[in-house]
């Protein structure tokens, strides 16, 4: 075997196959060994694999995406990105289900079912025990049925709490998807199930067990204890627990309700930030995941954050000057409209936040235009003049202007450039109406 002691790039050169079966079989015209060459068979293999992958994704999209999610189940950023891809492809990713889920992501006809292995605090042993119990005794009908049929030493309280709070027990026949009620019932049911297990171990059953058959099956869980009725978790708490246990939101997302309207103001997904050039200015609609306050050597306050949207997460930074203006808005779980620029350094991409506004406060100035007016140069110049007059202070001009072009059965929304953002939406609408344009103010949240 030839030992390579140095490497040097000589650029693009012709190589020659010398027919050696072992070691390097390509040399340059100068006689030097071409150590990093791919021959035609190697390139063909890569091309063939690429073709197979594209074929599977095009013809078996559900199965392909399920396999992709399973292969990357240990990487939350990738899983979140692929779940967003599923949504864009029209494939729904369903939450885990105690009666249907397997170990990994499972492709169904038009949906993908979350795997139990992706639920935190539920180990391989617990999953195997649950699947065996389900196969032997059929679907679980209630939390009492579940506790009664599994060994609490293998499927412990922590695992059961995780399954309840991530929504895996929402499909049980006796449950009205009140996860908070199930959590309060759990402690009582575990003691009840352990007592029944001890009775069975010593050969002592209760009256319903002794009756056997259909009577036993229909009545044995009626005696199971239940906690006093309690309201379910608020929607935001449900989502928070899902994210804590699955690593991301699955049944819903705080930004999902404004997804369609948000595309007009911020068409860029955070997962695509790596593909954007360094220094480019962007707007994004995101939620704050984590915050880390920082004090500089000069004593100025700044902040490092993790922000996320439906496609994934990205690191963000707020420098002291911007922090003075928007620091109070930067809270965990806050939904914000963000303005900033892409920063690439040390093989890492982050978002430098320069301005922010709560989603609930974001509004737009909508200008209705017919196609012939939109294509009229004179009208365009007139519209431009009115908007520039309403720009005001550049630092305070945050309100975007959206042109609504309607013709026949088509309706197109066009976001005008950042130079046409205005400061006062009411004054802008009045000025546009006075100039002969049809205009109105619309909230981003209401537009959703």
C-alpha positions as CSV (number, residue, x, y, z in Angstrom):
1,X,0.0,0.0,0.0
2,X,1.4,3.4,-1.0
3,X,1.7,5.8,2.0
4,X,0.6,9.4,1.1
5,X,2.9,11.9,2.9
6,X,1.7,15.1,1.3
7,X,-1.2,16.4,-0.8
8,X,-1.3,19.3,-3.3
9,X,-4.1,20.5,-5.5
10,X,-3.1,20.9,-9.1
11,X,-6.4,22.0,-10.4
12,X,-8.3,20.3,-13.3
13,X,-6.1,17.9,-15.2
14,X,-6.5,14.9,-17.4
15,X,-6.0,11.5,-15.6
16,X,-5.1,8.1,-17.0
17,X,-6.2,4.7,-15.9
18,X,-3.2,2.4,-15.7
19,X,-5.2,-0.7,-14.9
20,X,-3.8,-1.4,-11.5
21,X,-6.3,-3.5,-9.5
22,X,-5.1,-2.4,-6.0
23,X,-3.9,0.9,-4.6
24,X,-4.3,4.0,-6.8
25,X,-4.9,3.3,-10.5
26,X,-5.0,6.9,-11.8
27,X,-2.0,9.1,-12.7
28,X,-1.5,12.5,-14.1
29,X,0.3,13.3,-17.3
30,X,3.3,14.2,-15.2
31,X,3.4,10.8,-13.6
32,X,2.1,11.9,-10.2
33,X,-0.5,9.7,-8.5
34,X,-4.0,11.2,-8.7
35,X,-5.1,10.2,-5.1
36,X,-8.6,11.7,-5.1
37,X,-10.3,10.6,-8.3
38,X,-13.7,9.2,-8.8
39,X,-13.9,6.9,-11.8
40,X,-16.9,6.5,-14.0
41,X,-18.3,3.5,-12.2
42,X,-18.2,5.5,-8.9
43,X,-20.0,8.4,-10.5
44,X,-22.6,6.1,-12.1
45,X,-23.3,4.6,-8.7
46,X,-24.0,8.0,-7.1
47,X,-26.2,8.9,-10.1
48,X,-28.1,5.7,-9.8
49,X,-28.7,6.2,-6.1
50,X,-29.9,9.8,-6.7
51,X,-32.3,8.5,-9.3
52,X,-33.7,5.9,-7.0
53,X,-34.1,8.4,-4.2
54,X,-35.9,10.9,-6.5
55,X,-38.2,8.1,-7.8
56,X,-39.2,7.0,-4.3
57,X,-39.9,10.5,-3.2
58,X,-42.0,11.2,-6.3
59,X,-43.9,7.9,-6.3
60,X,-44.0,6.9,-2.6
61,X,-43.8,10.2,-0.8
62,X,-45.4,9.0,2.5
63,X,-43.2,6.0,2.8
64,X,-40.1,8.0,1.7
65,X,-40.7,10.8,4.3
66,X,-41.5,8.2,7.0
67,X,-38.1,6.5,6.4
68,X,-36.3,9.9,6.3
69,X,-37.9,10.9,9.6
70,X,-36.9,7.5,11.2
71,X,-33.3,7.7,10.0
72,X,-33.0,11.2,11.5
73,X,-35.1,10.7,14.6
74,X,-32.1,11.5,16.8
75,X,-31.7,15.0,15.3
76,X,-34.5,17.3,16.4
77,X,-33.6,20.1,14.0
78,X,-33.7,17.7,11.0
79,X,-36.9,16.1,12.1
80,X,-38.6,19.5,12.5
81,X,-37.4,20.5,9.1
82,X,-38.7,17.2,7.5
83,X,-42.0,17.6,9.3
84,X,-42.3,21.1,7.7
85,X,-41.5,19.5,4.3
86,X,-44.3,16.9,5.0
87,X,-46.7,19.8,5.6
88,X,-45.7,21.5,2.3
89,X,-46.2,18.2,0.5
90,X,-49.6,17.8,2.0
91,X,-48.6,14.9,4.3
92,X,-49.9,15.2,7.8
93,X,-47.7,13.9,10.6
94,X,-50.0,12.5,13.4
95,X,-49.1,12.6,17.1
96,X,-48.0,9.3,18.7
97,X,-50.9,6.9,19.5
98,X,-50.7,4.2,22.1
99,X,-53.0,1.9,20.0
100,X,-51.5,2.5,16.6
101,X,-47.9,3.7,16.9
102,X,-45.0,1.3,16.5
103,X,-41.4,1.9,17.5
104,X,-40.6,4.2,14.5
105,X,-42.5,6.6,12.2
106,X,-45.1,4.6,10.4
107,X,-46.4,5.4,6.9
108,X,-50.2,5.1,6.5
109,X,-52.2,5.8,3.4
110,X,-51.9,9.6,3.3
111,X,-50.3,10.4,6.7
112,X,-47.3,9.5,8.9
113,X,-47.8,8.2,12.4
114,X,-45.3,9.3,15.1
115,X,-43.2,6.5,16.6
116,X,-43.2,5.8,20.4
117,X,-39.4,5.8,20.4
118,X,-39.5,9.6,19.8
119,X,-41.2,10.2,23.1
120,X,-38.8,11.2,25.9
121,X,-38.8,9.2,29.1
122,X,-40.2,6.1,27.3
123,X,-37.4,3.6,26.9
124,X,-37.0,0.7,24.6
125,X,-38.0,-1.8,27.3
126,X,-41.2,0.1,28.0
127,X,-42.1,0.3,24.3
128,X,-41.4,-3.4,23.7
129,X,-43.6,-4.3,26.7
130,X,-46.4,-2.0,25.5
131,X,-46.4,-3.5,22.0
132,X,-46.4,-7.1,23.3
133,X,-49.4,-6.3,25.7
134,X,-51.2,-4.6,22.8
135,X,-50.6,-7.6,20.5
136,X,-51.7,-10.1,23.1
137,X,-54.7,-8.4,24.5
138,X,-55.8,-6.0,21.8
139,X,-56.2,-2.3,21.9
140,X,-56.1,-0.5,25.2
141,X,-59.6,0.9,26.0
142,X,-58.8,3.1,29.0
143,X,-56.0,4.3,31.2
144,X,-57.2,1.7,33.8
145,X,-57.0,-1.0,31.2
146,X,-53.5,0.1,30.3
147,X,-52.3,0.2,33.9
148,X,-53.9,-3.2,34.6
149,X,-52.2,-4.9,31.6
150,X,-48.6,-3.6,31.9
151,X,-45.9,-4.1,34.5
152,X,-45.4,-0.8,36.3
153,X,-41.8,-1.8,36.9
154,X,-41.2,-1.8,33.1
155,X,-43.7,0.9,32.1
156,X,-43.3,3.2,35.1
157,X,-45.1,6.3,36.2
158,X,-42.7,8.6,34.4
159,X,-43.2,6.8,31.1
160,X,-47.0,6.8,31.5
161,X,-47.1,10.6,32.3
162,X,-45.0,11.2,29.2
163,X,-47.4,9.2,27.0
164,X,-50.4,11.1,28.4
165,X,-48.9,14.6,28.1
166,X,-47.7,14.1,24.5
167,X,-51.2,13.0,23.5
168,X,-50.5,9.3,22.9
169,X,-53.6,8.4,25.0
170,X,-56.0,10.9,23.4
171,X,-57.6,8.1,21.3
172,X,-58.7,5.9,24.3
173,X,-62.4,5.2,24.2
174,X,-63.1,6.4,27.7
175,X,-61.0,9.6,27.4
176,X,-62.4,13.0,26.2
177,X,-58.8,14.1,25.5
178,X,-58.6,15.6,29.0
179,X,-54.9,15.0,29.6
180,X,-54.9,16.8,32.9
181,X,-57.6,14.5,34.2
182,X,-55.6,11.5,33.2
183,X,-52.6,12.7,35.0
184,X,-54.6,13.1,38.2
185,X,-56.2,9.7,37.7
186,X,-52.8,8.0,37.1
187,X,-51.6,8.0,40.7
188,X,-54.8,6.3,41.9
189,X,-54.8,3.8,39.1
190,X,-51.2,2.7,39.6
191,X,-51.9,1.8,43.2
192,X,-55.1,0.1,42.1
193,X,-53.4,-1.9,39.3
194,X,-50.5,-2.9,41.6
195,X,-53.0,-4.2,44.2
196,X,-54.7,-6.3,41.5
197,X,-51.4,-7.6,40.3
198,X,-50.5,-8.8,43.8
199,X,-53.9,-10.5,44.2
200,X,-53.4,-12.3,40.9
201,X,-49.9,-13.3,41.9
202,X,-51.1,-15.1,45.1
203,X,-54.1,-16.6,43.2
204,X,-56.8,-14.3,44.8
205,X,-59.1,-12.4,42.3
206,X,-61.9,-10.0,43.0
207,X,-65.5,-10.8,42.4
208,X,-65.6,-9.6,38.8
209,X,-62.5,-11.6,37.9
210,X,-64.1,-14.7,39.3
211,X,-67.2,-14.2,37.2
212,X,-65.0,-14.3,34.1
213,X,-66.0,-13.8,30.4
214,X,-67.9,-10.8,29.1
215,X,-69.2,-9.8,32.6
216,X,-65.7,-9.4,33.9
217,X,-64.5,-7.5,30.8
218,X,-67.5,-5.0,31.0
219,X,-67.3,-4.4,34.7
220,X,-63.8,-4.8,36.1
221,X,-62.8,-1.2,35.2
222,X,-65.9,0.4,36.5
223,X,-64.5,-0.1,40.0
224,X,-61.3,1.6,39.0
225,X,-60.7,4.8,41.0
226,X,-60.9,8.3,39.5
227,X,-59.8,11.6,40.7
228,X,-62.4,14.5,41.1
229,X,-63.2,16.2,37.8
230,X,-60.6,18.8,36.7
231,X,-60.4,21.1,33.7
232,X,-57.9,20.2,30.9
233,X,-54.7,22.0,30.4
234,X,-54.9,25.3,28.5
235,X,-54.0,25.0,24.8
236,X,-50.6,26.7,25.3
237,X,-49.7,24.4,28.2
238,X,-50.6,21.3,26.1
239,X,-48.3,22.5,23.3
240,X,-45.5,23.3,25.8
241,X,-45.6,19.7,27.2
242,X,-45.7,18.3,23.7
243,X,-42.6,20.2,22.8
244,X,-40.9,19.2,26.1
245,X,-41.5,15.5,25.4
246,X,-41.2,15.3,21.6
247,X,-38.7,18.1,21.0
248,X,-41.1,20.1,18.9
249,X,-44.8,20.8,18.4
250,X,-46.8,18.1,16.6
251,X,-50.6,18.4,17.1
252,X,-50.4,22.2,16.5
253,X,-48.0,25.1,16.6
254,X,-48.4,28.6,18.0
255,X,-47.5,30.0,14.5
256,X,-49.7,27.7,12.5
257,X,-52.8,29.8,12.6
258,X,-51.0,32.7,10.9
259,X,-48.9,30.6,8.5
260,X,-50.6,31.5,5.3
261,X,-50.8,35.3,6.0
262,X,-47.2,35.3,7.3
263,X,-45.9,34.1,3.9
264,X,-46.7,37.5,2.4
265,X,-44.7,39.4,5.0
266,X,-41.9,36.8,5.6
267,X,-41.7,34.3,2.8
268,X,-38.3,32.9,4.1
269,X,-38.3,29.9,6.4
270,X,-35.6,29.8,9.1
271,X,-34.4,26.4,7.9
272,X,-33.4,28.2,4.6
273,X,-31.2,30.7,6.3
274,X,-28.0,28.8,5.5
275,X,-28.7,29.3,1.8
276,X,-28.9,33.1,2.1
277,X,-25.9,35.3,1.4
278,X,-24.1,36.9,4.3
279,X,-25.4,40.3,5.3
280,X,-28.7,40.1,3.5
281,X,-31.6,41.9,5.2
282,X,-34.6,39.7,5.9
283,X,-37.9,39.7,7.8
284,X,-39.1,36.6,9.7
285,X,-42.1,35.6,11.8
286,X,-40.8,33.4,14.6
287,X,-41.3,32.4,18.2
288,X,-38.6,32.8,20.9
289,X,-37.6,29.3,22.2
290,X,-34.8,30.2,24.7
291,X,-33.1,33.4,25.8
292,X,-29.6,34.0,27.4
293,X,-29.0,37.6,28.7
294,X,-25.4,38.8,28.2
295,X,-23.6,41.7,29.7
296,X,-20.6,43.1,27.7
297,X,-17.3,44.2,29.1
298,X,-18.5,47.7,29.0
299,X,-21.6,46.8,31.0
300,X,-24.1,47.0,28.1
301,X,-26.9,44.4,27.9
302,X,-27.4,42.2,24.9
303,X,-29.0,38.8,24.3
304,X,-28.5,35.4,22.6
305,X,-31.6,33.6,21.6
306,X,-33.0,30.5,19.9
307,X,-35.9,31.4,17.6
308,X,-38.1,29.0,15.6
309,X,-40.8,28.8,13.1
310,X,-42.6,25.8,11.5
311,X,-39.5,24.8,9.6
312,X,-36.9,24.7,12.3
313,X,-34.7,26.7,14.7
314,X,-31.8,29.1,14.4
315,X,-29.5,31.0,16.7
316,X,-30.1,34.8,16.9
317,X,-28.3,37.7,18.6
318,X,-29.5,41.1,19.7
319,X,-26.7,43.6,20.1
320,X,-26.8,46.4,22.8
321,X,-28.2,49.2,20.6
322,X,-31.1,47.1,19.4
323,X,-31.6,45.6,22.9
324,X,-32.3,49.0,24.3
325,X,-35.3,49.4,22.0
326,X,-36.8,45.8,21.9
327,X,-35.3,44.0,24.9
328,X,-38.7,44.0,26.8
329,X,-40.3,42.1,23.9
330,X,-37.8,39.2,24.0
331,X,-39.6,36.7,26.2
332,X,-39.7,32.9,25.9
333,X,-42.7,31.8,23.8
334,X,-43.2,35.3,22.4
335,X,-44.5,35.4,18.8
336,X,-42.7,38.2,17.0
337,X,-42.2,39.8,13.6
338,X,-38.4,40.2,13.3
339,X,-36.2,42.3,11.1
340,X,-32.5,41.6,10.8
341,X,-29.7,40.3,8.7
342,X,-27.9,37.0,8.1
343,X,-24.5,36.6,9.7
344,X,-22.1,33.8,8.7
345,X,-18.9,33.2,10.5
346,X,-16.9,30.1,11.7
347,X,-19.2,27.8,9.6
348,X,-22.2,29.0,11.6
349,X,-25.2,31.0,10.5
350,X,-27.1,33.2,12.8
351,X,-29.7,35.9,12.6
352,X,-28.8,39.4,13.8
353,X,-32.1,40.9,15.1
354,X,-32.3,44.6,14.6
355,X,-36.0,45.2,15.3
356,X,-39.1,43.3,16.5
357,X,-42.8,43.7,17.0
358,X,-45.4,41.4,18.6
359,X,-47.5,39.4,16.1
360,X,-50.7,40.7,17.6
361,X,-49.6,44.3,16.9
362,X,-48.6,43.7,13.3
363,X,-50.8,45.3,10.7
364,X,-50.6,45.9,7.0
365,X,-51.8,48.6,4.6
366,X,-53.7,46.8,1.8
367,X,-54.1,48.6,-1.5
368,X,-56.6,47.2,-4.0
369,X,-55.4,47.5,-7.6
370,X,-57.0,46.3,-10.9
371,X,-54.5,44.7,-13.3
372,X,-54.7,47.7,-15.7
373,X,-54.0,50.2,-12.9
374,X,-51.1,48.0,-11.6
375,X,-49.5,48.1,-15.1
376,X,-50.0,51.9,-15.6
377,X,-46.7,53.7,-15.2
378,X,-48.3,57.0,-14.2
379,X,-50.5,55.3,-11.5
380,X,-47.4,53.4,-10.3
381,X,-45.5,56.7,-9.9
382,X,-48.5,58.3,-8.1
383,X,-48.7,55.4,-5.7
384,X,-45.0,55.5,-5.0
385,X,-45.1,59.3,-4.3
386,X,-47.9,58.9,-1.8
387,X,-46.2,56.1,0.0
388,X,-42.9,57.8,0.2
389,X,-44.6,60.9,1.7
390,X,-45.9,58.6,4.5
391,X,-42.6,57.0,5.3
392,X,-41.7,59.3,8.2
393,X,-38.9,58.3,10.5
394,X,-37.0,55.4,8.9
395,X,-36.4,53.7,12.3
396,X,-40.2,53.8,13.1
397,X,-41.5,52.8,9.7
398,X,-42.4,49.1,10.2
399,X,-45.9,48.8,8.6
400,X,-45.7,46.9,5.3
401,X,-47.8,47.9,2.3
402,X,-49.4,45.0,0.3
403,X,-50.8,45.4,-3.2
404,X,-53.9,43.3,-3.8
405,X,-54.2,42.7,-7.5
406,X,-57.5,41.2,-8.5
407,X,-58.5,40.2,-12.0
408,X,-61.1,37.7,-13.1
409,X,-60.9,34.7,-10.7
410,X,-57.3,35.4,-9.7
411,X,-56.1,37.4,-6.6
412,X,-52.5,38.1,-6.1
413,X,-50.8,39.6,-3.0
414,X,-47.6,41.6,-3.7
415,X,-45.5,42.9,-0.8
416,X,-43.9,46.2,-1.7
417,X,-40.3,46.7,-0.9
418,X,-38.9,47.8,2.5
419,X,-38.5,51.4,1.3
420,X,-42.3,51.7,1.1
421,X,-43.0,50.8,4.8
422,X,-44.9,53.5,6.5
423,X,-45.1,54.8,10.1
424,X,-48.8,55.5,10.6
425,X,-51.3,53.1,9.0
426,X,-54.4,55.3,9.5
427,X,-52.7,58.4,8.0
428,X,-51.5,56.3,5.0
429,X,-54.9,54.8,4.3
430,X,-56.4,58.3,4.4
431,X,-53.7,59.7,2.0
432,X,-54.2,56.8,-0.4
433,X,-58.0,57.2,-0.4
434,X,-57.6,60.9,-1.0
435,X,-55.3,60.1,-4.0
436,X,-58.0,57.8,-5.5
437,X,-56.8,54.4,-4.4
438,X,-58.8,51.9,-2.5
439,X,-57.0,51.1,0.7
440,X,-57.6,49.6,4.2
441,X,-55.7,48.4,7.3
442,X,-55.7,44.7,8.1
443,X,-54.3,42.9,11.1
444,X,-51.9,40.0,10.4
445,X,-53.8,37.9,13.0
446,X,-57.2,38.7,11.6
447,X,-56.0,38.1,8.0
448,X,-55.2,34.5,9.1
